[in-house]
Amino acid sequence: MANPGRQIALEVSTQASRQEVYARLMAVSSGAPGGYFDGTKTNADGTSHITIERKFVPVWAIVVAIVGFFFVLIGLLALLVKTTETCQITLTEQ
């Protein structure tokens, strides 16, 4: 993510119905192997809210683990650090 920890709000209008857009978003965000959202966890309420969440090891933790490996093996503990990014999608009709 370009700016971790920063909230971004985006509004998009479309001619499709809320149900159609919801179905398309669920098909894309299902986390299918090899897809864009591979390795993510998708939660949905079935009508208008979708939450996509992914956990990963941040770059700084990988660098600390590599540098720490050469000096003390305890640097590998940095690989236990996980960061979570969350994308919340809310669909509304106008």
C-alpha positions as CSV (number, residue, x, y, z in Angstrom):
1,M,0.0,0.0,0.0
2,A,1.3,3.4,-0.9
3,N,0.4,5.2,2.4
4,P,-0.1,2.6,5.2
5,G,-2.4,3.7,8.0
6,R,-4.0,6.4,5.9
7,Q,-7.7,6.3,5.2
8,I,-8.9,6.9,1.7
9,A,-12.5,7.6,0.7
10,L,-13.7,7.1,-2.9
11,E,-17.1,7.4,-4.3
12,V,-18.0,5.9,-7.7
13,S,-21.3,6.1,-9.5
14,T,-22.6,3.4,-11.9
15,Q,-25.7,2.6,-13.8
16,A,-25.8,-1.0,-12.5
17,S,-28.0,-2.0,-9.6
18,R,-26.5,-2.4,-6.1
19,Q,-27.1,-6.2,-6.2
20,E,-25.3,-6.5,-9.6
21,V,-22.3,-4.5,-8.3
22,Y,-22.2,-6.5,-5.1
23,A,-22.2,-9.8,-7.0
24,R,-19.3,-8.6,-9.3
25,L,-17.3,-7.4,-6.3
26,M,-17.8,-10.7,-4.5
27,A,-16.7,-12.6,-7.5
28,V,-13.5,-10.6,-7.9
29,S,-12.6,-10.4,-4.2
30,S,-13.2,-14.1,-3.4
31,G,-9.4,-14.7,-2.9
32,A,-9.2,-17.3,-5.6
33,P,-5.7,-18.8,-6.0
34,G,-3.6,-16.8,-8.4
35,G,-6.0,-13.9,-8.4
36,Y,-5.5,-10.3,-7.3
37,F,-6.9,-10.9,-3.9
38,D,-5.1,-14.2,-3.3
39,G,-4.4,-14.7,0.4
40,T,-7.0,-12.3,1.6
41,K,-10.0,-12.9,3.9
42,T,-13.3,-11.6,2.7
43,N,-16.2,-10.9,5.0
44,A,-19.6,-9.8,3.6
45,D,-23.0,-9.2,5.0
46,G,-24.8,-10.3,1.9
47,T,-26.3,-7.0,0.9
48,S,-24.1,-3.9,0.9
49,H,-20.9,-4.3,3.0
50,I,-17.7,-6.1,2.0
51,T,-14.5,-6.2,4.1
52,I,-11.3,-7.4,2.5
53,E,-8.4,-8.1,4.9
54,R,-4.8,-9.2,4.3
55,K,-2.0,-9.9,6.7
56,F,1.6,-9.7,5.7
57,V,5.2,-9.3,7.0
58,P,6.3,-5.6,6.5
59,V,9.4,-4.8,4.5
60,W,11.2,-3.3,7.6
61,A,10.8,-6.6,9.5
62,I,12.4,-8.6,6.6
63,V,15.3,-6.1,6.5
64,V,15.7,-6.4,10.3
65,A,15.6,-10.2,10.1
66,I,18.3,-10.3,7.4
67,V,20.6,-7.8,9.2
68,G,19.9,-9.5,12.6
69,F,20.7,-12.9,11.2
70,F,24.3,-12.0,10.5
71,F,24.9,-10.6,14.0
72,V,22.6,-12.7,16.2
73,L,20.1,-15.3,15.2
74,I,17.5,-13.5,17.4
75,G,17.0,-11.1,14.4
76,L,14.8,-13.8,12.8
77,L,12.1,-13.1,15.4
78,A,11.4,-10.0,13.4
79,L,9.7,-12.3,10.8
80,L,6.9,-12.9,13.4
81,V,5.7,-9.3,13.0
82,K,2.5,-9.1,10.9
83,T,0.7,-6.0,9.6
84,T,-3.0,-6.0,8.7
85,E,-4.5,-3.9,5.9
86,T,-8.3,-3.6,5.7
87,C,-10.4,-2.4,2.7
88,Q,-14.1,-1.7,3.5
89,I,-16.6,-1.4,0.7
90,T,-20.1,0.0,1.3
91,L,-22.6,0.0,-1.5
92,T,-25.6,2.5,-1.5
93,E,-28.3,3.3,-4.0
94,Q,-29.2,6.8,-5.0
